[in-house]
Amino acid sequence: AAKSRAETASALSKEATSRRNASEGVNMDEELVNMTTFQQAYNASARLIQASKDMYDVLIGILR
């Protein structure tokens, strides 16, 4: 009976640890998707700023 209880306790401990790690752990796939999304947004912002700079430079060139 003691051996059976020990095995049950061990299994419950492993399950509890597994569930805790799943809720606290970092999902690498989700983090990769977020990183890619933020990187694309950053690149789009950089292109917008560069386009604005180019348009400003052209406007200043026309006014001279």
PyMOL Python script that loads the backbone (N, CA, C, O; Angstrom):
from pymol import cmd

cmd.read_pdbstr("""\
ATOM      1  N   ALA A   1       0.834  -1.198   0.000  1.00  0.00           N
ATOM      2  CA  ALA A   1       0.000   0.000   0.000  1.00  0.00           C
ATOM      3  C   ALA A   1       0.872   1.253   0.000  1.00  0.00           C
ATOM      4  O   ALA A   1       0.573   2.226  -0.691  1.00  0.00           O
ATOM      5  N   ALA A   2       1.955   1.220   0.780  1.00  0.00           N
ATOM      6  CA  ALA A   2       2.838   2.389   0.847  1.00  0.00           C
ATOM      7  C   ALA A   2       3.508   2.641  -0.499  1.00  0.00           C
ATOM      8  O   ALA A   2       3.663   3.789  -0.917  1.00  0.00           O
ATOM      9  N   LYS A   3       3.904   1.562  -1.177  1.00  0.00           N
ATOM     10  CA  LYS A   3       4.536   1.710  -2.493  1.00  0.00           C
ATOM     11  C   LYS A   3       3.551   2.322  -3.489  1.00  0.00           C
ATOM     12  O   LYS A   3       3.927   3.181  -4.288  1.00  0.00           O
ATOM     13  N   SER A   4       2.307   1.887  -3.443  1.00  0.00           N
ATOM     14  CA  SER A   4       1.279   2.416  -4.330  1.00  0.00           C
ATOM     15  C   SER A   4       1.037   3.890  -4.051  1.00  0.00           C
ATOM     16  O   SER A   4       0.896   4.684  -4.980  1.00  0.00           O
ATOM     17  N   ARG A   5       0.989   4.259  -2.777  1.00  0.00           N
ATOM     18  CA  ARG A   5       0.796   5.669  -2.416  1.00  0.00           C
ATOM     19  C   ARG A   5       1.979   6.524  -2.861  1.00  0.00           C
ATOM     20  O   ARG A   5       1.801   7.654  -3.317  1.00  0.00           O
ATOM     21  N   ALA A   6       3.169   5.985  -2.727  1.00  0.00           N
ATOM     22  CA  ALA A   6       4.366   6.717  -3.146  1.00  0.00           C
ATOM     23  C   ALA A   6       4.357   6.938  -4.657  1.00  0.00           C
ATOM     24  O   ALA A   6       4.698   8.024  -5.126  1.00  0.00           O
ATOM     25  N   GLU A   7       3.974   5.928  -5.412  1.00  0.00           N
ATOM     26  CA  GLU A   7       3.899   6.070  -6.874  1.00  0.00           C
ATOM     27  C   GLU A   7       2.835   7.094  -7.265  1.00  0.00           C
ATOM     28  O   GLU A   7       3.044   7.912  -8.161  1.00  0.00           O
ATOM     29  N   THR A   8       1.684   7.037  -6.577  1.00  0.00           N
ATOM     30  CA  THR A   8       0.616   8.001  -6.852  1.00  0.00           C
ATOM     31  C   THR A   8       1.072   9.416  -6.524  1.00  0.00           C
ATOM     32  O   THR A   8       0.835  10.342  -7.300  1.00  0.00           O
ATOM     33  N   ALA A   9       1.725   9.588  -5.375  1.00  0.00           N
ATOM     34  CA  ALA A   9       2.225  10.908  -4.983  1.00  0.00           C
ATOM     35  C   ALA A   9       3.259  11.421  -5.978  1.00  0.00           C
ATOM     36  O   ALA A   9       3.265  12.604  -6.318  1.00  0.00           O
ATOM     37  N   SER A  10       4.119  10.547  -6.436  1.00  0.00           N
ATOM     38  CA  SER A  10       5.133  10.931  -7.419  1.00  0.00           C
ATOM     39  C   SER A  10       4.488  11.360  -8.734  1.00  0.00           C
ATOM     40  O   SER A  10       4.895  12.351  -9.340  1.00  0.00           O
ATOM     41  N   ALA A  11       3.488  10.613  -9.166  1.00  0.00           N
ATOM     42  CA  ALA A  11       2.790  10.957 -10.412  1.00  0.00           C
ATOM     43  C   ALA A  11       2.078  12.293 -10.274  1.00  0.00           C
ATOM     44  O   ALA A  11       2.113  13.113 -11.191  1.00  0.00           O
ATOM     45  N   LEU A  12       1.429  12.518  -9.130  1.00  0.00           N
ATOM     46  CA  LEU A  12       0.747  13.793  -8.904  1.00  0.00           C
ATOM     47  C   LEU A  12       1.739  14.953  -8.868  1.00  0.00           C
ATOM     48  O   LEU A  12       1.465  16.037  -9.384  1.00  0.00           O
ATOM     49  N   SER A  13       2.888  14.710  -8.253  1.00  0.00           N
ATOM     50  CA  SER A  13       3.921  15.744  -8.190  1.00  0.00           C
ATOM     51  C   SER A  13       4.424  16.098  -9.588  1.00  0.00           C
ATOM     52  O   SER A  13       4.581  17.274  -9.917  1.00  0.00           O
ATOM     53  N   LYS A  14       4.671  15.094 -10.395  1.00  0.00           N
ATOM     54  CA  LYS A  14       5.120  15.340 -11.770  1.00  0.00           C
ATOM     55  C   LYS A  14       4.073  16.093 -12.568  1.00  0.00           C
ATOM     56  O   LYS A  14       4.407  17.004 -13.325  1.00  0.00           O
ATOM     57  N   GLU A  15       2.797  15.720 -12.405  1.00  0.00           N
ATOM     58  CA  GLU A  15       1.718  16.396 -13.121  1.00  0.00           C
ATOM     59  C   GLU A  15       1.593  17.849 -12.680  1.00  0.00           C
ATOM     60  O   GLU A  15       1.420  18.735 -13.517  1.00  0.00           O
ATOM     61  N   ALA A  16       1.679  18.104 -11.377  1.00  0.00           N
ATOM     62  CA  ALA A  16       1.601  19.466 -10.859  1.00  0.00           C
ATOM     63  C   ALA A  16       2.761  20.313 -11.378  1.00  0.00           C
ATOM     64  O   ALA A  16       2.574  21.466 -11.769  1.00  0.00           O
ATOM     65  N   THR A  17       3.951  19.734 -11.377  1.00  0.00           N
ATOM     66  CA  THR A  17       5.124  20.454 -11.891  1.00  0.00           C
ATOM     67  C   THR A  17       4.960  20.757 -13.373  1.00  0.00           C
ATOM     68  O   THR A  17       5.287  21.856 -13.821  1.00  0.00           O
ATOM     69  N   SER A  18       4.466  19.807 -14.123  1.00  0.00           N
ATOM     70  CA  SER A  18       4.253  19.993 -15.552  1.00  0.00           C
ATOM     71  C   SER A  18       3.241  21.104 -15.823  1.00  0.00           C
ATOM     72  O   SER A  18       3.454  21.946 -16.695  1.00  0.00           O
ATOM     73  N   ARG A  19       2.148  21.102 -15.077  1.00  0.00           N
ATOM     74  CA  ARG A  19       1.125  22.147 -15.264  1.00  0.00           C
ATOM     75  C   ARG A  19       1.644  23.526 -14.867  1.00  0.00           C
ATOM     76  O   ARG A  19       1.343  24.522 -15.526  1.00  0.00           O
ATOM     77  N   ARG A  20       2.420  23.581 -13.793  1.00  0.00           N
ATOM     78  CA  ARG A  20       2.994  24.861 -13.365  1.00  0.00           C
ATOM     79  C   ARG A  20       3.949  25.394 -14.425  1.00  0.00           C
ATOM     80  O   ARG A  20       3.910  26.580 -14.753  1.00  0.00           O
ATOM     81  N   ASN A  21       4.801  24.535 -14.960  1.00  0.00           N
ATOM     82  CA  ASN A  21       5.742  24.952 -16.003  1.00  0.00           C
ATOM     83  C   ASN A  21       5.017  25.400 -17.260  1.00  0.00           C
ATOM     84  O   ASN A  21       5.453  26.336 -17.930  1.00  0.00           O
ATOM     85  N   ALA A  22       3.924  24.744 -17.581  1.00  0.00           N
ATOM     86  CA  ALA A  22       3.165  25.126 -18.774  1.00  0.00           C
ATOM     87  C   ALA A  22       2.546  26.500 -18.616  1.00  0.00           C
ATOM     88  O   ALA A  22       2.478  27.261 -19.581  1.00  0.00           O
ATOM     89  N   SER A  23       2.093  26.831 -17.412  1.00  0.00           N
ATOM     90  CA  SER A  23       1.456  28.140 -17.220  1.00  0.00           C
ATOM     91  C   SER A  23       2.478  29.255 -17.039  1.00  0.00           C
ATOM     92  O   SER A  23       2.202  30.402 -17.392  1.00  0.00           O
ATOM     93  N   GLU A  24       3.654  28.941 -16.497  1.00  0.00           N
ATOM     94  CA  GLU A  24       4.678  29.951 -16.255  1.00  0.00           C
ATOM     95  C   GLU A  24       5.688  30.047 -17.384  1.00  0.00           C
ATOM     96  O   GLU A  24       6.354  31.072 -17.528  1.00  0.00           O
ATOM     97  N   GLY A  25       5.814  29.024 -18.168  1.00  0.00           N
ATOM     98  CA  GLY A  25       6.868  28.960 -19.172  1.00  0.00           C
ATOM     99  C   GLY A  25       6.640  29.910 -20.340  1.00  0.00           C
ATOM    100  O   GLY A  25       5.555  30.464 -20.518  1.00  0.00           O
ATOM    101  N   VAL A  26       7.679  30.079 -21.117  1.00  0.00           N
ATOM    102  CA  VAL A  26       7.633  30.924 -22.303  1.00  0.00           C
ATOM    103  C   VAL A  26       7.349  30.046 -23.508  1.00  0.00           C
ATOM    104  O   VAL A  26       8.008  29.029 -23.726  1.00  0.00           O
ATOM    105  N   ASN A  27       6.368  30.449 -24.276  1.00  0.00           N
ATOM    106  CA  ASN A  27       6.039  29.728 -25.496  1.00  0.00           C
ATOM    107  C   ASN A  27       6.930  30.282 -26.608  1.00  0.00           C
ATOM    108  O   ASN A  27       6.726  31.404 -27.070  1.00  0.00           O
ATOM    109  N   MET A  28       7.909  29.501 -27.031  1.00  0.00           N
ATOM    110  CA  MET A  28       8.883  29.981 -28.013  1.00  0.00           C
ATOM    111  C   MET A  28       8.245  30.301 -29.359  1.00  0.00           C
ATOM    112  O   MET A  28       8.661  31.248 -30.026  1.00  0.00           O
ATOM    113  N   ASP A  29       7.242  29.529 -29.768  1.00  0.00           N
ATOM    114  CA  ASP A  29       6.577  29.803 -31.038  1.00  0.00           C
ATOM    115  C   ASP A  29       5.869  31.150 -30.993  1.00  0.00           C
ATOM    116  O   ASP A  29       5.948  31.933 -31.940  1.00  0.00           O
ATOM    117  N   GLU A  30       5.178  31.415 -29.888  1.00  0.00           N
ATOM    118  CA  GLU A  30       4.477  32.687 -29.741  1.00  0.00           C
ATOM    119  C   GLU A  30       5.463  33.850 -29.703  1.00  0.00           C
ATOM    120  O   GLU A  30       5.214  34.896 -30.303  1.00  0.00           O
ATOM    121  N   GLU A  31       6.569  33.673 -29.008  1.00  0.00           N
ATOM    122  CA  GLU A  31       7.576  34.722 -28.936  1.00  0.00           C
ATOM    123  C   GLU A  31       8.196  34.993 -30.307  1.00  0.00           C
ATOM    124  O   GLU A  31       8.478  36.144 -30.638  1.00  0.00           O
ATOM    125  N   LEU A  32       8.407  33.956 -31.098  1.00  0.00           N
ATOM    126  CA  LEU A  32       8.956  34.127 -32.438  1.00  0.00           C
ATOM    127  C   LEU A  32       7.986  34.901 -33.324  1.00  0.00           C
ATOM    128  O   LEU A  32       8.402  35.774 -34.085  1.00  0.00           O
ATOM    129  N   VAL A  33       6.701  34.585 -33.229  1.00  0.00           N
ATOM    130  CA  VAL A  33       5.693  35.306 -34.010  1.00  0.00           C
ATOM    131  C   VAL A  33       5.669  36.775 -33.599  1.00  0.00           C
ATOM    132  O   VAL A  33       5.624  37.658 -34.455  1.00  0.00           O
ATOM    133  N   ASN A  34       5.697  37.041 -32.289  1.00  0.00           N
ATOM    134  CA  ASN A  34       5.701  38.430 -31.810  1.00  0.00           C
ATOM    135  C   ASN A  34       6.946  39.170 -32.279  1.00  0.00           C
ATOM    136  O   ASN A  34       6.857  40.315 -32.722  1.00  0.00           O
ATOM    137  N   MET A  35       8.104  38.527 -32.186  1.00  0.00           N
ATOM    138  CA  MET A  35       9.340  39.169 -32.606  1.00  0.00           C
ATOM    139  C   MET A  35       9.309  39.501 -34.094  1.00  0.00           C
ATOM    140  O   MET A  35       9.723  40.590 -34.492  1.00  0.00           O
ATOM    141  N   THR A  36       8.827  38.583 -34.912  1.00  0.00           N
ATOM    142  CA  THR A  36       8.736  38.815 -36.349  1.00  0.00           C
ATOM    143  C   THR A  36       7.777  39.956 -36.653  1.00  0.00           C
ATOM    144  O   THR A  36       8.060  40.797 -37.507  1.00  0.00           O
ATOM    145  N   THR A  37       6.653  39.987 -35.963  1.00  0.00           N
ATOM    146  CA  THR A  37       5.670  41.053 -36.168  1.00  0.00           C
ATOM    147  C   THR A  37       6.261  42.409 -35.808  1.00  0.00           C
ATOM    148  O   THR A  37       6.120  43.371 -36.562  1.00  0.00           O
ATOM    149  N   PHE A  38       6.922  42.488 -34.658  1.00  0.00           N
ATOM    150  CA  PHE A  38       7.518  43.753 -34.239  1.00  0.00           C
ATOM    151  C   PHE A  38       8.646  44.171 -35.170  1.00  0.00           C
ATOM    152  O   PHE A  38       8.822  45.361 -35.435  1.00  0.00           O
ATOM    153  N   GLN A  39       9.403  43.216 -35.664  1.00  0.00           N
ATOM    154  CA  GLN A  39      10.494  43.534 -36.586  1.00  0.00           C
ATOM    155  C   GLN A  39       9.940  44.101 -37.888  1.00  0.00           C
ATOM    156  O   GLN A  39      10.491  45.064 -38.421  1.00  0.00           O
ATOM    157  N   GLN A  40       8.874  43.528 -38.401  1.00  0.00           N
ATOM    158  CA  GLN A  40       8.267  44.031 -39.625  1.00  0.00           C
ATOM    159  C   GLN A  40       7.679  45.425 -39.420  1.00  0.00           C
ATOM    160  O   GLN A  40       7.783  46.280 -40.299  1.00  0.00           O
ATOM    161  N   ALA A  41       7.062  45.654 -38.262  1.00  0.00           N
ATOM    162  CA  ALA A  41       6.520  46.978 -37.951  1.00  0.00           C
ATOM    163  C   ALA A  41       7.643  48.005 -37.855  1.00  0.00           C
ATOM    164  O   ALA A  41       7.499  49.132 -38.330  1.00  0.00           O
ATOM    165  N   TYR A  42       8.756  47.622 -37.246  1.00  0.00           N
ATOM    166  CA  TYR A  42       9.906  48.521 -37.134  1.00  0.00           C
ATOM    167  C   TYR A  42      10.454  48.870 -38.520  1.00  0.00           C
ATOM    168  O   TYR A  42      10.745  50.031 -38.805  1.00  0.00           O
ATOM    169  N   ASN A  43      10.590  47.859 -39.373  1.00  0.00           N
ATOM    170  CA  ASN A  43      11.090  48.098 -40.729  1.00  0.00           C
ATOM    171  C   ASN A  43      10.146  48.997 -41.521  1.00  0.00           C
ATOM    172  O   ASN A  43      10.599  49.866 -42.266  1.00  0.00           O
ATOM    173  N   ALA A  44       8.842  48.796 -41.368  1.00  0.00           N
ATOM    174  CA  ALA A  44       7.870  49.639 -42.063  1.00  0.00           C
ATOM    175  C   ALA A  44       7.972  51.079 -41.573  1.00  0.00           C
ATOM    176  O   ALA A  44       7.887  52.013 -42.371  1.00  0.00           O
ATOM    177  N   SER A  45       8.151  51.263 -40.279  1.00  0.00           N
ATOM    178  CA  SER A  45       8.299  52.614 -39.725  1.00  0.00           C
ATOM    179  C   SER A  45       9.570  53.275 -40.249  1.00  0.00           C
ATOM    180  O   SER A  45       9.568  54.462 -40.575  1.00  0.00           O
ATOM    181  N   ALA A  46      10.636  52.520 -40.326  1.00  0.00           N
ATOM    182  CA  ALA A  46      11.900  53.060 -40.838  1.00  0.00           C
ATOM    183  C   ALA A  46      11.761  53.481 -42.299  1.00  0.00           C
ATOM    184  O   ALA A  46      12.297  54.515 -42.700  1.00  0.00           O
ATOM    185  N   ARG A  47      11.044  52.688 -43.096  1.00  0.00           N
ATOM    186  CA  ARG A  47      10.820  53.059 -44.503  1.00  0.00           C
ATOM    187  C   ARG A  47       9.962  54.315 -44.614  1.00  0.00           C
ATOM    188  O   ARG A  47      10.200  55.150 -45.486  1.00  0.00           O
ATOM    189  N   LEU A  48       8.970  54.458 -43.742  1.00  0.00           N
ATOM    190  CA  LEU A  48       8.120  55.646 -43.745  1.00  0.00           C
ATOM    191  C   LEU A  48       8.928  56.883 -43.387  1.00  0.00           C
ATOM    192  O   LEU A  48       8.775  57.932 -44.013  1.00  0.00           O
ATOM    193  N   ILE A  49       9.782  56.765 -42.389  1.00  0.00           N
ATOM    194  CA  ILE A  49      10.628  57.898 -41.997  1.00  0.00           C
ATOM    195  C   ILE A  49      11.588  58.257 -43.121  1.00  0.00           C
ATOM    196  O   ILE A  49      11.807  59.439 -43.389  1.00  0.00           O
ATOM    197  N   GLN A  50      12.159  57.267 -43.778  1.00  0.00           N
ATOM    198  CA  GLN A  50      13.080  57.532 -44.887  1.00  0.00           C
ATOM    199  C   GLN A  50      12.348  58.200 -46.045  1.00  0.00           C
ATOM    200  O   GLN A  50      12.882  59.124 -46.658  1.00  0.00           O
ATOM    201  N   ALA A  51      11.142  57.752 -46.354  1.00  0.00           N
ATOM    202  CA  ALA A  51      10.356  58.368 -47.430  1.00  0.00           C
ATOM    203  C   ALA A  51      10.029  59.814 -47.084  1.00  0.00           C
ATOM    204  O   ALA A  51      10.090  60.689 -47.948  1.00  0.00           O
ATOM    205  N   SER A  52       9.681  60.069 -45.825  1.00  0.00           N
ATOM    206  CA  SER A  52       9.388  61.441 -45.400  1.00  0.00           C
ATOM    207  C   SER A  52      10.627  62.315 -45.528  1.00  0.00           C
ATOM    208  O   SER A  52      10.531  63.460 -45.970  1.00  0.00           O
ATOM    209  N   LYS A  53      11.775  61.799 -45.153  1.00  0.00           N
ATOM    210  CA  LYS A  53      13.030  62.550 -45.268  1.00  0.00           C
ATOM    211  C   LYS A  53      13.334  62.862 -46.730  1.00  0.00           C
ATOM    212  O   LYS A  53      13.718  63.982 -47.069  1.00  0.00           O
ATOM    213  N   ASP A  54      13.158  61.862 -47.590  1.00  0.00           N
ATOM    214  CA  ASP A  54      13.411  62.083 -49.016  1.00  0.00           C
ATOM    215  C   ASP A  54      12.477  63.147 -49.588  1.00  0.00           C
ATOM    216  O   ASP A  54      12.908  64.002 -50.362  1.00  0.00           O
ATOM    217  N   MET A  55      11.194  63.098 -49.208  1.00  0.00           N
ATOM    218  CA  MET A  55      10.242  64.100 -49.698  1.00  0.00           C
ATOM    219  C   MET A  55      10.615  65.492 -49.187  1.00  0.00           C
ATOM    220  O   MET A  55      10.518  66.469 -49.929  1.00  0.00           O
ATOM    221  N   TYR A  56      11.036  65.588 -47.937  1.00  0.00           N
ATOM    222  CA  TYR A  56      11.454  66.858 -47.365  1.00  0.00           C
ATOM    223  C   TYR A  56      12.682  67.392 -48.093  1.00  0.00           C
ATOM    224  O   TYR A  56      12.756  68.584 -48.393  1.00  0.00           O
ATOM    225  N   ASP A  57      13.639  66.524 -48.379  1.00  0.00           N
ATOM    226  CA  ASP A  57      14.845  66.935 -49.109  1.00  0.00           C
ATOM    227  C   ASP A  57      14.501  67.452 -50.500  1.00  0.00           C
ATOM    228  O   ASP A  57      15.080  68.439 -50.953  1.00  0.00           O
ATOM    229  N   VAL A  58      13.560  66.792 -51.186  1.00  0.00           N
ATOM    230  CA  VAL A  58      13.137  67.229 -52.511  1.00  0.00           C
ATOM    231  C   VAL A  58      12.463  68.596 -52.403  1.00  0.00           C
ATOM    232  O   VAL A  58      12.731  69.482 -53.214  1.00  0.00           O
ATOM    233  N   LEU A  59      11.607  68.771 -51.426  1.00  0.00           N
ATOM    234  CA  LEU A  59      10.914  70.055 -51.245  1.00  0.00           C
ATOM    235  C   LEU A  59      11.906  71.170 -50.968  1.00  0.00           C
ATOM    236  O   LEU A  59      11.781  72.262 -51.523  1.00  0.00           O
ATOM    237  N   ILE A  60      12.884  70.913 -50.122  1.00  0.00           N
ATOM    238  CA  ILE A  60      13.914  71.933 -49.845  1.00  0.00           C
ATOM    239  C   ILE A  60      14.705  72.220 -51.113  1.00  0.00           C
ATOM    240  O   ILE A  60      15.044  73.373 -51.377  1.00  0.00           O
ATOM    241  N   GLY A  61      15.006  71.191 -51.902  1.00  0.00           N
ATOM    242  CA  GLY A  61      15.723  71.386 -53.157  1.00  0.00           C
ATOM    243  C   GLY A  61      14.947  72.226 -54.151  1.00  0.00           C
ATOM    244  O   GLY A  61      15.538  73.017 -54.885  1.00  0.00           O
ATOM    245  N   ILE A  62      13.634  72.068 -54.187  1.00  0.00           N
ATOM    246  CA  ILE A  62      12.787  72.855 -55.099  1.00  0.00           C
ATOM    247  C   ILE A  62      12.771  74.321 -54.660  1.00  0.00           C
ATOM    248  O   ILE A  62      12.789  75.211 -55.511  1.00  0.00           O
ATOM    249  N   LEU A  63      12.737  74.584 -53.389  1.00  0.00           N
ATOM    250  CA  LEU A  63      12.628  75.949 -52.874  1.00  0.00           C
ATOM    251  C   LEU A  63      13.939  76.722 -52.992  1.00  0.00           C
ATOM    252  O   LEU A  63      13.922  77.946 -52.864  1.00  0.00           O
ATOM    253  N   ARG A  64      15.039  76.082 -53.224  1.00  0.00           N
ATOM    254  CA  ARG A  64      16.324  76.792 -53.331  1.00  0.00           C
ATOM    255  C   ARG A  64      16.515  77.375 -54.662  1.00  0.00           C
ATOM    256  O   ARG A  64      17.541  78.004 -54.919  1.00  0.00           O
TER     257      ARG A  64
END
""", "prot")
cmd.dss("prot")
cmd.show_as("cartoon", "prot")
cmd.util.cbc("prot")
cmd.orient("prot")
